[in-house]
Amino acid sequence: MAKLVSNVYGDALFELAVETGKVDAFLSEAEGIIDVIQNNDGFSQMMNHPKINKEEKLQIIDDVFKGRVSDELVGLLRMLEEKDHIKDAVSVFNYFIEKVYEYKKIGRATVSTPMELTDTQKADVEKRLLQTTDYSSFIMNYTVDPELIGGMVIRIKDRVVDSSIKTQINKLSHELSNIQLKVGECAP
């Protein structure tokens, strides 16, 4: 159900953003709203508290966001509250952000390596990703995972390119165990 809510409201917000030429403005505001919701426990607690009535929650939305974000996004938050979907607000805005990134051909990549990459290495990785994908730019996230031993793992959406030594060792180990099973099956 939450995915359907995210898609319906996220698609509507995206269409409005494109129609009104406010894609960049709405993107920035959506990121800000997510930040407020995720990093302010008091706001989330009030919006989900069963003893605070709907009118009070709508007033909280106005108090927190009116004048800080566009009327369209305040209206969306109010609508989510009115339809009892305010708990899905972060999902709605994340879905919208993904739609904007696709629209603007911005990819998000997570690169895991066994040690910190230099700035030159990071630039090389990003350059290579731009050459091998349809994206015009990337938002890069680098993580260090010493268990990889060497190589790297790159994730873009649901695609994973794993050239880590850990994975190569695991594959080789699996292949060797299959060979041993076959040899064992052939023994008299």
N, C-alpha and C positions, 0 to 999 in steps of 0.2 A: 504494500500500500504506500509506504514512504517513497519508494522509487517512482510510482505513478504520480504522486503529489509533486515530487521534485521535477519530473519531466514536464508536467502540465504547466506549473507556475514558472519554471525555468524557461521553457519555450516561449511562453507569453511575454516574459520580461525581455528575452533576447529579441523577439520580433519588435517589441516596442522600442528597444534600444536602437535597432537598425533603422526603423521607420523614422525616428526622431533625430537620428544622427548623434545619439548620446552613448555610443558603445563604450568609449573610453571613460566617460564620466561615471556611467553605471558600474563599470568594472571596478573602478577605484572605490566607489561607495560600497559595492558588494563585499569587497575585501575588508573594508573598514567595519561593516556590520558583523561579518563573521568574527573579526577580532574582538569586538565588543561582547558578542554572545559567548565566545569561547573563553575569554579571559576575565570575565566579570561574573563570578559565581552569584552575586546578589541579584543581577538582572535575570539570570536563568531561573533562580529559585523563585523569584516573584512571578515570572511568567508561567511557571509550572505549579504554583501553589494553588491547591484546590479551594482555599478559603478567600482568595482574592477574586472578585467577580470580573466578568468580561469587560465591563465599562472601566473599571480601575486599571485593568491590563492595557486597554486601548489608550488610556491617559498616560500610562508609563511609557508606552511606545512613543507617543507624542512628545513627552517630556525629554526622553533620551535622544530621539532622532530628529524631531522637527527643527528645521533651520540648520541642521548639520549635514543632512543628506537630502536628495531631491524629494519632492512631493510624491513622485511616482513610487520610490522605494518605501517611503513611509506608508503610502497607500497599500503597497503589497504586504508589508508587515501587518498592517491593520487587518487586511483581508485574511491573512493566514491565521491571525488570532480569532477573527469572527467565525471562520470555518473550522476552528479547533485543529489547525495544522501548524501552530507556531513552533511546536517541537521539531518540525521539519524545516525550519527556516535555514539552518546551516546547509542542509542537503540541497535546498532550492538554490541558494546562492552559489554553492560549489558546482552544481550542474550548470548554472548560467555562466560561471567563469570558464568551465570547460568548453562550452559552446562558443564563447568569445575567443578563446585560444584557438580553437579549430578555425573559426571565421578569419582570424588574423594570421593563421598559419604559424602559430607559436607552439612549439613542442615543449614538453616537460620531460626532462631526463634525469634519472638517478643513476649515478656512476659509483660503484663500489670497488675499491681497490685495497690491497693489503697495507698500503702506506699512503701518506698524504702526497698528492700530486703537486708538482710545481705549477706556477701560473702558466708557463710555456706548455707543459703537458696538458693542462686543462684547456688551453686555447686550441691545441692540436686535436683533442677529443671533440670539442665543440665543432671545429672546422670539418672534421671527418663526418660527424653526424649531419651537418648541413649539406654536405656533398652527397650523402647516401639516403636522404629523406626528402620529402616534399615541403618540409618546414622552412620558413624564412628566418626564424630565430629560435633560440631555446632558452628556457629557464633551467639552469643547471643546478643540481643538488649533488654534492659529493660527500660520500661517506667512506670511512675507513673500517675494513673488516679484516683483521690479521689472519683469520682462518682461511682466507682465499689463497694464501701462500704467494701467489703471483698472478699476473693477468688482471682482468677486470670483468665485472658484470654490469651491463647497461640495461636499464629498464625504461621503456617509453610506452606509456599506457599498458596494454596487455602483452607487449612484445618484450622478450628478454633475449639479449645476446650475452652468452656466458662463455668467456674465454679464460676463465680462471683455472689455475693449475689444480685447485681442489676438485673441480668438476672433472677435469681430464683424468685425474688419479682415480676418482670414483668410477668413471666410465671404464677405464682400463681394468680396475679391480672387478667390476661386474662382468666384463668380457672374459677375464681369466677364470672367474668362478663358473661361467657357462662352459668354458672349455673343459674345466675339471669335471663338471657334471657329465659331459658327453663322453669324456675318456672313461670315467667311472662306469657309465652305462654300457660301454663296450667291453669291459673286462669280463673274462669267463667266469 
